[in-house]
Amino acid sequence: MINVLIVDDSLTTREYLKYIIERDPDLRLAGEAKTGDEAVRQVAAERPDVVIMDIQMPGMDGYKATREIMGTHPLPIIMHSSLVAPEKTENIFKAMQAGAVAVAQKPPGLSSPGSKPLVDKLLRTVKLMAEVKVVKRLPPKKKTPSARPVERLLNTKNLTGIGIIAIGASTGGPPVIQRILKELPQEFPVPIAIVQHIATGFLQGMLEWLSKETRLRLKIAYTGDSLVAGQVYFAPENANMGISKNGRILISYFRDQDPAPLNRPITHLFNSVAAFHGPHAIGILLTGMGNDGAAGLRQMVLGGAQTLVQDRETATVFGMPAEALKLDAVQYVLSPAEIAKFLKGLSKREDLKID
C-alpha cells in the first residue's frame, strides 16, 4: 500500500485527488494539507511514501515546501499543477530544481473527455515514483570543487584524441545537465551526445530552457547529423540515438511491440560509442532511477573510455550510478561541479583532436 499526502490550497482539487486515490486499491490517503507549511509538518509527522504537491499556495509555495522537505525528510514529490503543461517549460524545470522527482498536469473534471488519460498517468506516476529512493537535498555549500580527482582525470594520458562525450540522465537530470553545460566555453572542442529520459512533449521546452544558460549550440538529433565540436545533440523522445563509426548519428524510434529491455536509450548510446569510438570517448552517467546506462557504461570502460558517474550526495536518485558501480563500470565518482570543472579543463588541452 502506497501512502499519499495531498497538498493543494483548493478544496475542490483536494477532494478530487482524494476521490482518485481512494478508488485505487494500491493507494491510501495519508493526509491533506492546504499550504506548504502544513505539508512540511505533515511529512515529518505522517512520513508518507509520496507527496502530490501544488505550486501556487498562500505563504510557502510548492517550490519552497519541496526544498524544505528534501532537505529534512526526503521522499518522492510530484509537482501537480496547471502550471506544468508542456508549454510552461520554466515552471517544469523550476520544480525539478527544487527537488521534485516528477511533474504532472492537473486533470480536468471527471466529465471532461481529457480527464481519464491524465488521471491514469497521474496514478502511474505516483506508483512508479513511490519506488524511487531519493537522497537528502542539502543546501549548496560555498566551496570549490575538489581538485584532486579532477586533476587526476585531466592528467590521464589517454584523453588524447577524444572525439565524443556521451551523457545519460533520468530522474532529476535536467538541472544537473544545466549545471554542467553552463560552465562550458562556446568553443568547446568536443561534440556532446545526451540522452535524458523525459515525458513526451517536454524535450523541446527543455532545450529552450537550457539554451538560456549555456553558450553551446543545442539541437534534437536526426539520423545523418555529423558530429561537430561545441554542438550538443539530444536524443529525440521515445527513440534510441547511436553514433556510427564515421561520426554520424543514427536514430531509431521505439515501437509499441518492443519488449521493455530493448528500450534502454542510455545503454544504446553508450554501446554504440564503445563499439566505434572506444578509448576516444568519455561516458558520464547522472542521476536517475533504474539501471539504464549501467551496462553500456561497462562496455565503454572495457573499450578504454573514461567513465564517470554523479555522486550520491548530489543525485536526486542514485539508482543508475549505483548500478554502474555494481558492474565495476566507473572510474570516477564526481559531483556536477567537478564534472563541469573536468569538462571545462578539457577545453584547455591542446591534444584534443576530433578524428
C-alpha positions as CSV (number, residue, x, y, z in Angstrom):
1,M,0.0,0.0,0.0
2,I,1.4,3.4,-1.0
3,N,0.6,6.3,1.4
4,V,0.0,9.6,-0.4
5,L,-0.1,13.1,1.0
6,I,-2.1,15.7,-1.0
7,V,-1.0,19.3,-0.8
8,D,-3.3,21.9,-2.5
9,D,-4.9,25.1,-1.4
10,S,-8.1,24.3,-3.4
11,L,-10.7,22.2,-1.5
12,T,-12.2,21.1,-4.8
13,T,-8.8,19.8,-6.0
14,R,-8.1,18.0,-2.8
15,E,-11.5,16.3,-2.9
16,Y,-10.9,15.3,-6.5
17,L,-7.5,13.9,-5.7
18,K,-8.8,12.1,-2.6
19,Y,-11.5,10.5,-4.7
20,I,-9.0,9.3,-7.3
21,I,-6.6,7.9,-4.7
22,E,-9.3,6.2,-2.6
23,R,-10.6,4.4,-5.7
24,D,-7.2,2.7,-6.4
25,P,-6.6,-0.4,-4.2
26,D,-2.9,0.2,-4.2
27,L,-3.1,3.7,-2.7
28,R,-4.0,5.1,0.6
29,L,-4.6,8.7,1.6
30,A,-2.1,9.6,4.3
31,G,-3.4,13.2,4.8
32,E,-4.2,16.5,3.3
33,A,-2.5,19.9,3.5
34,K,-3.6,23.3,2.1
35,T,-0.3,25.2,2.5
36,G,3.4,24.5,2.1
37,D,3.9,25.0,5.8
38,E,1.3,22.3,6.6
39,A,2.9,20.0,4.1
40,V,6.3,20.2,5.8
41,R,4.8,19.5,9.2
42,Q,2.7,16.6,7.9
43,V,5.6,15.0,6.1
44,A,7.5,15.0,9.4
45,A,4.6,13.6,11.3
46,E,3.0,11.1,8.9
47,R,6.0,10.0,6.8
48,P,4.0,9.3,3.6
49,D,5.5,7.4,0.7
50,V,4.7,10.1,-1.9
51,V,3.6,13.7,-1.9
52,I,1.4,15.3,-4.6
53,M,2.3,19.0,-4.4
54,D,0.6,22.0,-5.8
55,I,2.8,25.0,-6.8
56,Q,0.7,28.1,-6.1
57,M,-0.3,28.3,-2.5
58,P,-0.6,31.1,0.1
59,G,2.5,31.6,2.3
60,M,5.1,28.9,1.5
61,D,4.6,27.8,-2.2
62,G,5.2,24.4,-3.6
63,Y,8.8,25.1,-4.7
64,K,9.9,26.2,-1.2
65,A,8.0,23.4,0.5
66,T,9.7,20.9,-1.7
67,R,13.1,22.3,-0.9
68,E,12.3,22.2,2.8
69,I,11.1,18.6,2.7
70,M,14.0,17.4,0.5
71,G,16.4,18.9,3.0
72,T,14.9,17.3,6.1
73,H,12.7,14.3,5.3
74,P,13.4,13.5,1.6
75,L,10.8,11.5,-0.3
76,P,9.3,11.4,-3.8
77,I,7.4,14.6,-4.5
78,I,5.3,15.0,-7.6
79,M,4.5,18.6,-8.6
80,H,0.9,18.6,-9.7
81,S,-0.3,21.9,-11.2
82,S,-1.9,23.6,-14.2
83,L,1.5,25.4,-14.4
84,V,3.4,22.3,-15.6
85,A,1.9,21.9,-19.0
86,P,4.5,21.2,-21.8
87,E,4.2,24.9,-23.0
88,K,5.1,26.2,-19.5
89,T,8.7,25.0,-19.5
90,E,10.1,27.3,-16.9
91,N,7.8,26.0,-14.2
92,I,8.5,22.4,-15.0
93,F,12.3,22.7,-14.6
94,K,12.0,25.0,-11.7
95,A,10.1,22.2,-10.0
96,M,12.9,19.8,-10.8
97,Q,15.5,22.2,-9.4
98,A,13.5,22.3,-6.2
99,G,13.8,18.6,-5.9
100,A,10.6,17.2,-7.4
101,V,11.1,13.8,-9.0
102,A,8.2,14.2,-11.5
103,V,5.6,16.7,-12.7
104,A,2.0,16.1,-13.7
105,Q,-0.8,18.2,-15.1
106,K,-3.9,18.6,-13.1
107,P,-6.6,16.5,-14.8
108,P,-9.9,18.3,-15.6
109,G,-13.1,17.2,-14.0
110,L,-14.3,13.6,-14.4
111,S,-16.9,14.6,-17.0
112,S,-14.2,16.1,-19.3
113,P,-13.1,13.9,-22.2
114,G,-9.5,14.6,-21.5
115,S,-9.7,13.5,-17.8
116,K,-9.1,9.7,-18.0
117,P,-5.6,9.8,-19.7
118,L,-4.3,12.4,-17.2
119,V,-5.8,10.6,-14.2
120,D,-4.3,7.3,-15.4
121,K,-0.9,9.0,-16.0
122,L,-1.0,10.6,-12.5
123,L,-1.7,7.2,-10.9
124,R,1.1,5.5,-12.8
125,T,3.4,8.3,-11.8
126,V,2.5,8.0,-8.1
127,K,3.1,4.2,-8.2
128,L,6.3,4.5,-10.1
129,M,7.8,7.3,-8.0
130,A,6.9,5.5,-4.8
131,E,9.8,3.1,-5.7
132,V,12.3,5.9,-6.0
133,K,14.9,6.1,-3.3
134,V,15.7,9.8,-3.1
135,V,18.6,11.3,-1.1
136,K,18.6,14.3,1.1
137,R,18.9,17.6,-0.8
138,L,21.3,19.6,1.2
139,P,21.7,23.4,0.8
140,P,24.6,24.2,-1.6
141,K,27.9,24.7,0.2
142,K,30.1,27.6,-0.7
143,K,33.2,25.7,-1.6
144,T,35.2,25.0,-4.7
145,P,35.0,21.6,-6.3
146,S,37.6,19.0,-5.1
147,A,40.7,19.4,-7.2
148,R,42.3,16.0,-6.7
149,P,40.0,13.7,-8.7
150,V,39.6,16.3,-11.4
151,E,43.3,16.9,-11.8
152,R,44.0,13.2,-11.8
153,L,41.4,12.8,-14.6
154,L,42.8,15.7,-16.6
155,N,46.3,14.3,-16.3
156,T,45.2,10.9,-17.7
157,K,47.3,10.2,-20.8
158,N,44.6,8.5,-22.8
159,L,42.5,11.7,-23.1
160,T,44.3,12.4,-26.4
161,G,42.0,12.3,-29.4
162,I,38.7,12.4,-27.5
163,G,36.0,12.7,-30.2
164,I,32.7,12.3,-28.3
165,I,31.3,12.8,-24.8
166,A,28.2,10.7,-24.1
167,I,25.9,11.6,-21.2
168,G,22.9,9.8,-19.8
169,A,20.4,11.1,-17.2
170,S,16.9,10.3,-15.9
171,T,15.1,11.5,-12.8
172,G,16.5,14.8,-11.6
173,G,18.7,15.1,-14.7
174,P,17.8,18.4,-16.4
175,P,19.1,20.7,-13.6
176,V,22.3,18.7,-13.5
177,I,22.7,19.0,-17.2
178,Q,22.1,22.7,-17.0
179,R,24.7,23.0,-14.2
180,I,27.3,21.2,-16.4
181,L,26.6,22.9,-19.8
182,K,26.6,26.4,-18.4
183,E,30.2,26.1,-17.4
184,L,31.5,25.1,-20.9
185,P,33.0,27.6,-23.3
186,Q,31.4,28.4,-26.6
187,E,34.4,26.9,-28.5
188,F,34.2,23.6,-26.6
189,P,36.4,21.2,-28.7
190,V,34.3,18.0,-28.5
191,P,30.7,17.2,-29.5
192,I,28.4,16.0,-26.7
193,A,25.5,13.5,-27.1
194,I,22.9,13.4,-24.4
195,V,20.0,11.0,-23.6
196,Q,17.6,12.4,-21.0
197,H,14.6,10.3,-20.0
198,I,11.7,12.7,-20.4
199,A,8.0,12.6,-21.0
200,T,6.7,13.1,-24.5
201,G,6.1,16.7,-25.3
202,F,8.7,18.2,-23.0
203,L,12.0,17.8,-24.8
204,Q,11.8,21.0,-27.0
205,G,10.9,23.0,-23.9
206,M,13.8,21.6,-22.0
207,L,16.2,22.7,-24.8
208,E,14.7,26.2,-24.8
209,W,15.2,26.3,-21.1
210,L,18.8,25.1,-21.3
211,S,19.7,27.4,-24.1
212,K,19.3,30.4,-21.7
213,E,22.1,29.1,-19.5
214,T,24.7,27.8,-22.0
215,R,26.8,29.2,-24.8
216,L,26.9,25.8,-26.6
217,R,24.6,25.0,-29.6
218,L,21.8,22.6,-28.7
219,K,19.7,20.5,-31.0
220,I,17.5,17.5,-31.2
221,A,19.4,14.9,-33.2
222,Y,18.4,13.4,-36.5
223,T,19.7,10.5,-38.5
224,G,22.6,11.6,-40.6
225,D,23.7,14.5,-38.4
226,S,27.5,14.8,-38.3
227,L,29.3,15.4,-35.0
228,V,30.5,18.9,-34.7
229,A,32.7,20.3,-31.9
230,G,30.7,22.5,-29.5
231,Q,27.4,21.0,-30.5
232,V,25.2,19.2,-28.0
233,Y,22.9,16.5,-29.5
234,F,19.8,15.3,-27.6
235,A,18.2,12.0,-28.4
236,P,14.6,12.5,-29.6
237,E,11.7,11.4,-27.3
238,N,10.9,7.7,-27.5
239,A,14.0,6.9,-29.5
240,N,17.4,5.4,-29.4
241,M,20.4,7.5,-30.5
242,G,23.6,5.9,-31.7
243,I,26.9,7.2,-33.0
244,S,28.3,5.4,-36.1
245,K,31.9,4.6,-36.9
246,N,32.2,7.7,-39.2
247,G,30.8,10.0,-36.5
248,R,27.2,10.3,-37.8
249,I,24.1,10.0,-35.7
250,L,21.6,7.1,-36.1
251,I,18.1,7.4,-34.7
252,S,15.7,4.5,-34.3
253,Y,12.3,5.0,-32.7
254,F,10.7,2.7,-30.1
255,R,7.8,0.5,-31.3
256,D,4.9,-0.4,-29.0
257,Q,5.6,-4.1,-29.6
258,D,9.3,-3.8,-28.5
259,P,10.0,-5.6,-25.2
260,A,10.9,-3.2,-22.4
261,P,14.6,-4.3,-22.2
262,L,15.2,-3.0,-25.7
263,N,14.1,0.5,-24.7
264,R,17.2,1.4,-22.9
265,P,18.3,4.6,-24.7
266,I,21.2,5.5,-22.5
267,T,22.8,2.0,-22.8
268,H,22.1,2.1,-26.5
269,L,24.1,5.3,-26.9
270,F,26.9,4.1,-24.6
271,N,27.1,0.7,-26.5
272,S,27.4,2.4,-29.9
273,V,30.1,4.8,-28.6
274,A,32.0,1.8,-27.0
275,A,31.8,-0.1,-30.3
276,F,33.0,2.6,-32.6
277,H,35.0,5.1,-30.5
278,G,36.5,3.0,-27.7
279,P,39.3,5.0,-26.0
280,H,38.4,8.2,-27.8
281,A,35.3,8.7,-25.7
282,I,34.1,9.8,-22.3
283,G,30.9,8.4,-20.7
284,I,29.0,10.2,-18.0
285,L,26.0,8.7,-16.1
286,L,24.0,11.1,-14.0
287,T,21.1,10.9,-11.5
288,G,18.2,8.6,-12.3
289,M,16.1,5.6,-11.2
290,G,16.5,2.2,-12.7
291,N,19.6,0.7,-14.4
292,D,19.6,2.2,-17.9
293,G,23.2,3.2,-18.8
294,A,25.0,0.9,-16.4
295,A,25.6,-2.0,-18.8
296,G,26.5,0.5,-21.6
297,L,29.0,2.3,-19.3
298,R,30.6,-1.1,-18.6
299,Q,31.1,-1.6,-22.3
300,M,32.6,1.8,-22.5
301,V,35.2,1.2,-19.8
302,L,36.1,-2.2,-21.4
303,G,36.7,-0.3,-24.6
304,G,39.1,2.0,-23.0
305,A,36.9,5.1,-22.5
306,Q,36.9,7.3,-19.4
307,T,33.8,6.8,-17.3
308,L,32.2,9.0,-14.7
309,V,29.1,8.9,-12.6
310,Q,27.4,11.5,-10.4
311,D,28.0,11.2,-6.7
312,R,25.3,10.0,-4.2
313,E,25.4,13.3,-2.2
314,T,24.1,15.4,-5.2
315,A,22.0,12.9,-7.1
316,T,18.2,13.2,-6.7
317,V,18.1,9.4,-7.3
318,F,21.3,7.4,-7.0
319,G,19.8,4.4,-8.9
320,M,21.6,4.4,-12.2
321,P,25.1,5.5,-10.8
322,A,24.8,2.8,-8.2
323,E,24.0,0.1,-10.8
324,A,27.1,1.2,-12.8
325,L,29.2,0.9,-9.7
326,K,28.0,-2.6,-9.1
327,L,29.1,-3.5,-12.6
328,D,32.6,-2.1,-12.0
329,A,31.9,0.3,-14.8
330,V,33.0,3.5,-13.1
331,Q,36.4,5.1,-12.9
332,Y,35.4,8.4,-11.2
333,V,32.6,9.4,-8.9
334,L,32.2,13.2,-9.1
335,S,29.7,16.0,-8.2
336,P,28.1,18.0,-11.0
337,A,30.5,20.9,-10.2
338,E,33.5,18.5,-10.5
339,I,32.2,17.1,-13.8
340,A,31.8,20.6,-15.1
341,K,35.3,21.5,-13.9
342,F,36.7,18.4,-15.7
343,L,35.0,19.1,-19.0
344,K,36.0,22.8,-18.8
345,G,39.5,21.7,-18.3
346,L,39.4,19.5,-21.4
347,S,38.9,22.6,-23.5
348,K,42.3,23.8,-22.5
349,R,44.1,20.7,-23.6
350,E,45.8,21.1,-27.0
351,D,45.9,17.3,-27.6
352,L,42.2,17.1,-28.0
353,K,41.6,16.5,-31.7
354,I,38.4,15.2,-33.3
355,D,39.2,12.5,-35.8
